[in-house]
Amino acid sequence: MIRELEKYISNIITEITANEELPVYKEEGKRAPKIITGFLPIEEAETTIPAIAIRTTNGKNDLNEKRTTLKIIIALFFTESEKGYEKLNDLIERISKKIIETGVILEKYEILPDIIWEIPEEQPYPFWIGIVNFNVLYGNEYRNDINDWLDGK
C-alpha cells in the first residue's frame, strides 16, 4: 500500500517538473529532475542530481487513526547561489500546493493539509537541498482475532 502511495505522489511530481530545464553536474545541458521513490543513490548523487526523492519515513497505527509521513527531498545543482535558492523555493511551493490540492488519493489516502518544509541552513554547495514533509491518513488495521477469543477458540 505504501508503494502505491509513493508512486502516485511520484506521478504528481513528474507532471509538475516535466518541463523543467535544470543544470546537471559535470554534464553539458539541462534536464528535468529524476524522480525516485526511496533514497537518492549516494554513490551516484553527482550524476543523479537534479533529482527528487519520495519516501515514507515513519508511520503510526492506533485506535484513532493510521498515519504515515512522506518526505520529498529535492536536490538541485546550481553554481549561482541565488538561482539555486530561488528554484528550490519555487519547486517546494509548487509541489506543496499540488499535494494539498489533491486531497484524497485513490479514494483511500487522505492528505492532511499541514505540510512542513525546510531548506537546511547548511547546503553542500553547489548542490541545494529542500525537504517537504506531509502526513497521510488511511484505513486502520485492527486485531481480527477477537471473534475467536469470544467464541472460545
Protein Blocks (a to p, Z undefined) as FASTA:
>chain_A
ZZmmmmmmmmmmmmmmmmpccddehiacdddddddehjddfklmmmmpgcdddddfbdcd
dfkbccdddddddddddfblklmmmmmmmmmmmmmmmmmmnopgehlaccdfbdcddddf
bacdfbdcddddddddddddddfklmmmmnoZZ
